[in-house]
Amino acid sequence: MAAEEDAEALAAARPLLTDLYQVTMALGYWRAGRAHDHADFELFFRRCPFGGAFALFAGLRDCVRFLRAFHLRDADVQFLASKLPPDTDPAFFEHLRGLDCSSVTLRALPEGSLAFPGVPLLQVSGPLLVVQLLETPLLCLVGYASLVATNAARLRLIAGPEKRLLELGLRRAQGPDGGLTASTYSYLGGFDGSSNVLAGQLRGVPVAGTLAHSFITSFSGSEVPPEPMLAPAVGEGPAVNLPAHVKVWLERVCAHLGLGVQEPHPGERAAFVAYALAFPQAFQGLLDSYSVCRSGLPNFLAVALALGELGYRAVGLRLDSGDLLRQAQEIRGILQSTAARFQMPWLERVSITVSNNVDEEELARLVQELVCVGGQPRMKLTEDLEKQTLPGKKAAFRLLDADGSPLLDLLQLAEEPSPQPGQELRVWPRGAQEPRTVRPAQVELLLGLWVHRGQLCQPLPSLAESRAFAQRSLGNLRAAHRRLQSPEQYQVALSERLQALVGSLSTGSSL
Amino acid sequence: MAAEEDAEALAAARPLLTDLYQVTMALGYWRAGRAHDHADFELFFRRCPFGGAFALFAGLRDCVRFLRAFHLRDADVQFLASKLPPDTDPAFFEHLRGLDCSSVTLRALPEGSLAFPGVPLLQVSGPLLVVQLLETPLLCLVGYASLVATNAARLRLIAGPEKRLLELGLRRAQGPDGGLTASTYSYLGGFDGSSNVLAGQLRGVPVAGTLAHSFITSFSGSEVPPEPMLAPAVGEGPAVNLPAHVKVWLERVCAHLGLGVQEPHPGERAAFVAYALAFPQAFQGLLDSYSVCRSGLPNFLAVALALGELGYRAVGLRLDSGDLLRQAQEIRGILQSTAARFQMPWLERVSITVSNNVDEEELARLVQELVCVGGQPRMKLTEDLEKQTLPGKKAAFRLLDADGSPLLDLLQLAEEPSPQPGQELRVWPRGAQEPRTVRPAQVELLLGLWVHRGQLCQPLPSLAESRAFAQRSLGNLRAAHRRLQSPEQYQVALSERLQALVGSLSTGSSL
């Protein structure tokens, strides 16, 4: 987990991971004498992904790493020079060579926080030119991580807290790091682990995996294991020839199920035997390479029962195609009858895993807007009202009920006093025509200080800690907001002063 | 472009970029004495993405790099040991330590080829255990690259050959490498370039970019450029104060357009002036930060005309929201009338760029199946007939008409003689009940030998060469197949011998 081991993270921290327009704009600022102007950027999103009423914020650790490593090498500056006009003042490139984030300050939600539309995820302060160059990489690092974590949290809500959820998407991932990011933040969002070994090695994500169809179809049944003998799980009993025992059990199982003993595929059975010899304590079957009921299941049962005789307990079976629910129900029934028939009660409770495509219905857009530069609040007013951005540097609070459930998120100007627990205050829910009053039992400051002028201010939690934090936060969210379909929108409100400022700026724009 | 510069590529070449089930299966093979069995894998897809009738194959260069670098370090092996049963035979880990791809052979379509369902993209041959470990990374490297390239090719077909297409997706990309991969393969598929600077630095993708809303909204209009003077583009004339000239031109433009001179936003104009001072030869405007017609366009025209007086020609303008087509048409009309009014005819032809979300409608699945191990053809028969895989090691040919347009792709057994130009042959189109005859004017061998027992056999083309190859290939494809909506499916056919083998295996399975 050491950072120096994580070549992917180092690669991601390359300062040229940005859009060329950020660099041309940097030259524009520099030429306008504004490189050192103080700027505050906020990053937020406008709509929750997947039609839900919440998102999880993730990617903070990557942002912190990026900021702390930010520095343009000579080769980077030379490359940029090759893409800018040849008569560009060389002093601009000298300026680029000296850049780092030692004047940059980062406030952010804790990793794994619940996040709502319009509430800043990150606030970045520093010299305008540097902060502009950070925009694309920070968006890139936060957007996908938060999307994946939110998706995982939704699937966790569907599955409930007990079911085991594994992410197996590497082979279909958006390139190597797309896969690494997806595995990491699926875990943060609530999955139990991933098949991605590199995510385990580099990020400490629990990894899991058994076998795939290619293993099974690679056996014809004529293979002879070099070491077919298996000793009992406990005790001093003699080792037995596993394939021979499986053959005996196959006849019993087929008689019980009313199948011909020739029906189950011999290659599939040889594959199961090979896997059982390698993993007697963790035998699992993948049943749908041929026919689930006429081949996969009887072969699995024969191997599981032969292992059972030796004191080993099969761990589970997996289905990867067809009508998963119907098959799982049928199989559960057969496991029960087989367990009773052969007096192996543990067989009833063998886990059934199903795998298929986890479709993320759409990729939500996490967008960011420049909010405030040089202390002069300014609103981005476009002809698309949806895109209005709140002006000024803001503070954000989560107001909570006595039971810890969030009531609303409050945005106010940074200089306003904090809301106090137990005190009533009047706020303007976004989109509402009228103010409302609210009396929070608890108040949380949402945006913590993580990096102050380039220095880390507090230790970053581990991935597992952030995962636990996310699950606790989700647990406190009211069911109406947590609902995945047609949820009630969570309220984000403005303080009276912020509301008044928005009103005055909006009026000004229609002149 | 040097490989050692490309830290991302090195990171992507990490051997643990694989699924844990590949490793458990490797142990299963090893325990079964099958680690050195000869295996052939083929990678193909079943359906073209985006509802089309073609895909572009991409990712070969990354696969070749992965194979050549493949080696498990001690730390990798130790990590794997920590995830496998503690009683695993240490000899297995010794075997892993000695692994490389020196016995692996790779055949593949050329990078940028047209690819069709069921026709192999890659054929990988070598020892079973190694080849199994390669499955996930090769799928990961080819799948996303091909998907992005295909998407780009479709957008290029929509846009036609002349329009400039830029990929600007980094800020919304699936993590840093997801972005780098997308930028690289959008270019290969037919885009002109990307905003992603790292893709330019590491992969040679042409990069482009100008300015974003944040630049414009960061100016209030009260800024004073430290160097407001601009010299004429050519000749010896005196430098002029650009902001002052812009002010004069703004009055003329507003009078021409019937706008009050106070309406255009002064901050937007200050931003345009700052950008023009930095890029007088390449001035562009982004018009929709405030109101396009009442602010963005008059401000742009004032700056463009002031530059025009000095002999500079504005490059273009950009729209990023609203009804792009309608606005572009209106603006073209205003450019024409303004060009006529002020006798600056070049202004008529200023380019109008529109940017908005390029929605990839769905992520297609590129899947792979184990086809043949140990020389024994075997078919993966599942209860889902869609998933049937063709048996045996195959050769693939593209049969072409006299005008170079592809007629069909032919799959046959590797040992069959190649089809000959001008000779009639009988083939079985997939899914058809009857054979057909075809007389190709030209025959192309589809799967070239790229890596033979670990050694590169022919130089990989450059990214730009592959891009040109893709465009030529697409140009030769019949319009009916190239059509994006409801295209005619391109025929993939089997030789008579392969068809007979499929028939015998299918029959065998129903015993």
Interface residues (C-beta under 8 A of the other chain):
Chain A: E5 A7 E8 L10 A11 A12 R14 L16 L17 T18 D19 L20 Y21 Q22 V23 T24 M25 L27 G28 Y29 W30 R31 A32 G33 R34 D37 A39 F41 A75 D76 F79 L80 K83 P85 L128 Q132 E135 T136 P137 L139 C140 L141 G143 Y144 A145 L168 L170 R171 R172 A173 Q174 G175 P176 D177 G178 G179 L180 T181 A182 S195 N196 V197 L198 G200 Q201 V207 A208 G209 T210 L211 A212 H213 S214 F215 T217 S218 F219 S220 E223 V224 P225 P226 E227 Q262 G267 A271 A274 Y275 L277 A278 F279 Q281 A282 D288 S289 Y290 S291 V292 S321 G322 N357 L363 R365 L366 Q368 E369 L370 V373 G374 Q376 R378 K380 L381 T382 E383 D384 K387 S509 L511
Chain B: E5 A7 E8 L10 A11 A12 R14 L16 L17 T18 D19 L20 Y21 Q22 V23 T24 M25 L27 G28 Y29 W30 R31 A32 G33 R34 D37 A39 F41 A75 D76 F79 L80 K83 P85 L128 Q132 E135 T136 P137 L139 C140 L141 G143 Y144 A145 L168 L170 R171 R172 A173 Q174 G175 P176 D177 G178 G179 L180 T181 A182 S195 N196 V197 L198 G200 Q201 V207 A208 G209 T210 L211 A212 H213 S214 F215 T217 S218 F219 S220 E223 V224 P225 P226 E227 Q262 G267 A271 A274 Y275 L277 A278 F279 Q281 A282 D288 S289 Y290 S291 V292 S321 G322 N357 L363 R365 L366 Q368 E369 L370 V373 G374 Q376 R378 K380 L381 T382 E383 D384 K387 S509 L511
